Amino acid sequence: MSEERLSANGRGTNRRGGLRWLLVLPLLTMGLLFYVPTEYYVQRPGSAIELEPMIEVEGGKKDEAGTFMLTTVRMGEANLGWYLYAKMFPDAELVEKELILNQGESDEDFVKRERAVMDNSQKIAEAVAFRLAGYDVKIEKQGVWVMGTLDGMPAKDVLKVGDVITAVDGKKTEEAKDLLAYLSTKKVGDTVEVTFTRDNQEHKQKLKLAQLPTSRGPGLGIRPDDKQQITVPKKVTISSQGIGGPSAGLMMTLEIYDQLNQTIDLTRGYRIAGTGTISADGTVGRIGGINHKIMAADKAGAEIFFAPNDSEQEVSNYKEALATAKRIGTSMRIVPVKTVDEALDYLQKLKPKQS
């Protein structure tokens, strides 16, 4: 009898141990999925955000029958779980980290760079919109914007994303081309004094020039952009809600111009989404993740979507947008644009929506 009880108790213990493992294994698996990193970022559809509540132009009209919307992409580091998800479902896309982050760039620097680029895009959108509306716009060159630094180069531990280089050896550097032209007269190993501003404070630092990894010439090892002070005759307030990057340039231009235009409502009563960078001459540029933006716009009920028509590319943004629209079965009209003038021409010829 005693041996039978011990045997029965043994089977019960093994059974309980097995149950515990059945409970623990899924938890361990979930832990692996969510905490094991990969070398990828994952992109997914973001949101389509109405611009009228975000942008306010002094004295501008705020009575659009329809709405202009910017579109976003959700992006984050892909753990093993997101990696597997992206392999199975078309609404998620894996992008190698090296295509997102500059060499040696931290996540914090990436966020700073994206916000700086968004700020620059806002200012250019203001300039383009006001000029289209017939206003004078003042553009002052302020220096060379630091958009990143390269590992192992002189600027790495001295300059930060958002710094503005205003002079080298006392010579003004109003644009990136001025900086590059001056440094081209120097040799690897030469020391130069860099004057730069950070948080409205001026600093000076001597740096020894090093061989650039992408050319034979000497350099500081920065990713430069032009910093400009753009002044428009009316106050413009843009609440970008932490959105980064330059891809809202076209849609912000249209919203600002529409608020300045007192004669017609450019929306014509439609829900109009879109994407594309904006240059000072009104050119609309290519962006990333347009497939996700099409899905976000469709979910938000957009009826028209402006897509950059960068036809010089093998597969243009416009063609990518068309393919995604067909795949998801949306009735949204995809409109190709190379310039803001093309977008305005389309809107001005558009028949108002019947209520």
ZIDAVEN-V797029 format. One record per residue. N is the residue number from 1. RES is the residue in one letter. SS is DSSP state (A for helix, B for strand, O for the rest). PSI is psi in whole degrees, -180 to 180 (NA if undefined). D_FIRST is the distance of its C-alpha to the first C-alpha in whole Angstrom. Layout:
N:RES:SS:PSI:D_FIRST  N:RES:SS:PSI:D_FIRST
This chain:
1:M:O:-43:0  2:S:A:-41:4  3:E:A:-37:5  4:E:A:-42:5  5:R:A:-43:6  6:L:A:-40:9  7:S:A:-43:10  8:A:A:-43:11  9:N:A:-36:12  10:G:A:-43:14  11:R:A:-38:16  12:G:A:-40:17  13:T:A:-44:18  14:N:A:-38:20  15:R:A:-43:21  16:R:A:-38:23  17:G:A:-39:24  18:G:A:-40:26  19:L:A:-40:27  20:R:A:-43:29  21:W:A:-35:31  22:L:A:-31:32  23:L:A:-37:33  24:V:A:-39:35  25:L:A:-46:36  26:P:A:-36:39  27:L:A:-41:40  28:L:A:-41:40  29:T:A:-44:42  30:M:A:-39:44  31:G:A:-42:45  32:L:A:-42:46  33:L:A:-39:49  34:F:A:-16:50  35:Y:A:-10:51  36:V:O:118:51  37:P:B:164:55  38:T:B:178:58  39:E:B:29:61  40:Y:B:158:62  41:Y:B:154:63  42:V:B:133:63  43:Q:B:139:65  44:R:B:164:65  45:P:B:136:67  46:G:B:-121:68  47:S:B:161:70  48:A:B:115:74  49:I:B:127:75  50:E:B:135:79  51:L:O:-27:81  52:E:O:-43:84  53:P:O:-22:81  54:M:O:-29:81  55:I:B:132:85  56:E:B:119:88  57:V:B:129:91  58:E:O:121:94  59:G:O:3:96  60:G:O:159:94  61:K:O:150:93  62:K:O:52:90  63:D:O:42:90  64:E:O:134:88  65:A:O:-31:88  66:G:O:-146:85  67:T:B:146:83  68:F:B:141:83  69:M:B:135:80  70:L:B:158:78  71:T:B:147:75  72:T:B:165:73  73:V:B:133:70  74:R:B:132:66  75:M:B:141:66  76:G:B:168:63  77:E:B:137:61  78:A:B:116:59  79:N:B:-178:55  80:L:A:-36:53  81:G:A:-48:52  82:W:A:-32:56  83:Y:A:-48:56  84:L:A:-39:54  85:Y:A:-45:55  86:A:A:-27:59  87:K:A:-22:58  88:M:A:-26:57  89:F:O:138:59  90:P:O:-8:63  91:D:O:-1:64  92:A:B:146:62  93:E:B:135:64  94:L:B:134:63  95:V:B:131:66  96:E:B:139:66  97:K:A:-36:67  98:E:A:-17:70  99:L:A:-13:71  100:I:A:-50:71  101:L:O:139:71  102:N:O:162:74  103:Q:O:125:74  104:G:O:6:72  105:E:O:134:72  106:S:O:167:69  107:D:A:-37:68  108:E:A:-43:70  109:D:A:-38:73  110:F:A:-45:72  111:V:A:-43:72  112:K:A:-43:75  113:R:A:-44:77  114:E:A:-38:76  115:R:A:-37:77  116:A:A:-41:81  117:V:A:-38:81  118:M:A:-42:80  119:D:A:-42:83  120:N:A:-40:86  121:S:A:-39:85  122:Q:A:-45:86  123:K:A:-40:89  124:I:A:-39:90  125:A:A:-41:89  126:E:A:-48:91  127:A:A:-46:94  128:V:A:-45:94  129:A:A:-44:94  130:F:A:-39:97  131:R:A:-41:99  132:L:A:-33:98  133:A:O:1:99  134:G:O:14:103  135:Y:O:155:102  136:D:O:138:103  137:V:O:133:100  138:K:B:127:100  139:I:B:119:98  140:E:B:124:98  141:K:B:126:96  142:Q:B:-16:94  143:G:B:-164:93  144:V:B:117:90  145:W:B:129:87  146:V:B:114:84  147:M:B:1:81  148:G:B:162:79  149:T:B:152:79  150:L:O:141:78  151:D:O:140:76  152:G:O:7:78  153:M:O:161:81  154:P:O:-35:83  155:A:O:-13:82  156:K:O:-49:79  157:D:O:10:78  158:V:O:-50:81  159:L:O:149:82  160:K:O:159:79  161:V:O:129:79  162:G:O:-17:82  163:D:O:153:84  164:V:B:117:88  165:I:B:120:90  166:T:B:-19:94  167:A:B:155:95  168:V:B:124:95  169:D:O:35:98  170:G:O:-4:99  171:K:B:128:100  172:K:B:141:99  173:T:O:83:96  174:E:O:-28:96  175:E:O:165:94  176:A:A:-35:92  177:K:A:-31:95  178:D:A:-42:97  179:L:A:-47:94  180:L:A:-38:93  181:A:A:-42:97  182:Y:A:-45:98  183:L:A:-25:95  184:S:O:-16:96  185:T:O:-4:99  186:K:O:174:97  187:K:O:158:95  188:V:O:130:91  189:G:O:-17:91  190:D:O:148:94  191:T:B:133:93  192:V:B:153:94  193:E:B:119:93  194:V:B:124:91  195:T:B:127:92  196:F:B:158:90  197:T:B:144:89  198:R:B:123:85  199:D:O:43:85  200:N:O:14:88  201:Q:B:136:89  202:E:B:139:91  203:H:B:156:89  204:K:B:140:91  205:Q:B:132:89  206:K:B:132:90  207:L:B:142:88  208:K:B:123:89  209:L:O:143:89  210:A:B:166:87  211:Q:B:125:86  212:L:O:139:85  213:P:O:-20:82  214:T:O:2:84  215:S:O:175:88  216:R:O:-11:90  217:G:O:170:91  218:P:B:159:90  219:G:B:177:88  220:L:O:-27:86  221:G:O:47:83  222:I:B:161:83  223:R:B:107:83  224:P:B:156:86  225:D:B:164:87  226:D:B:128:90  227:K:B:125:90  228:Q:B:146:92  229:Q:B:112:93  230:I:B:124:94  231:T:B:123:96  232:V:O:158:97  233:P:O:-7:99  234:K:O:150:97  235:K:O:133:93  236:V:B:126:90  237:T:B:124:87  238:I:B:119:84  239:S:O:93:80  240:S:O:-3:78  241:Q:O:37:75  242:G:O:10:74  243:I:O:135:74  244:G:O:170:75  245:G:O:168:77  246:P:O:1:81  247:S:O:-7:80  248:A:O:4:81  249:G:A:-49:84  250:L:A:-49:86  251:M:A:-34:84  252:M:A:-38:85  253:T:A:-46:89  254:L:A:-41:89  255:E:A:-45:88  256:I:A:-45:90  257:Y:A:-40:93  258:D:A:-38:92  259:Q:A:-30:92  260:L:A:-28:96  261:N:O:113:97  262:Q:O:-3:98  263:T:O:-43:100  264:I:O:160:97  265:D:O:108:93  266:L:O:-22:92  267:T:O:-23:88  268:R:O:21:90  269:G:O:3:87  270:Y:O:159:85  271:R:B:110:81  272:I:B:117:82  273:A:B:175:80  274:G:B:-177:81  275:T:O:167:80  276:G:O:139:82  277:T:B:164:84  278:I:B:132:88  279:S:O:164:90  280:A:O:-25:93  281:D:O:7:95  282:G:O:3:93  283:T:B:137:91  284:V:B:126:88  285:G:B:164:85  286:R:O:149:82  287:I:O:171:79  288:G:O:158:75  289:G:O:29:72  290:I:A:-28:75  291:N:A:-39:72  292:H:A:-33:70  293:K:A:-34:73  294:I:A:-44:74  295:M:A:-39:70  296:A:A:-42:71  297:A:A:-41:74  298:D:A:-43:73  299:K:A:-32:70  300:A:O:1:73  301:G:O:23:75  302:A:O:143:78  303:E:O:-22:80  304:I:B:142:82  305:F:B:121:81  306:F:B:125:83  307:A:B:136:82  308:P:B:132:84  309:N:O:68:86  310:D:O:73:86  311:S:O:-13:87  312:E:O:-16:88  313:Q:O:154:84  314:E:O:-44:82  315:V:O:108:80  316:S:O:160:82  317:N:A:-41:80  318:Y:A:-46:82  319:K:A:-38:80  320:E:A:-42:77  321:A:A:-43:77  322:L:A:-44:78  323:A:A:-42:75  324:T:A:-41:73  325:A:A:-40:75  326:K:A:-42:74  327:R:A:-41:71  328:I:A:-5:70  329:G:O:34:72  330:T:O:151:74  331:S:O:2:78  332:M:O:134:79  333:R:B:127:82  334:I:B:119:82  335:V:B:120:85  336:P:B:137:86  337:V:B:138:88  338:K:O:-26:90  339:T:B:163:92  340:V:A:-30:92  341:D:A:-37:95  342:E:A:-39:93  343:A:A:-43:91  344:L:A:-39:93  345:D:A:-42:95  346:Y:A:-45:93  347:L:A:-40:92  348:Q:A:-25:96  349:K:A:-7:96  350:L:O:130:93  351:K:O:135:93  352:P:O:143:92  353:K:O:135:89  354:Q:O:130:89  355:S:O:NA:87
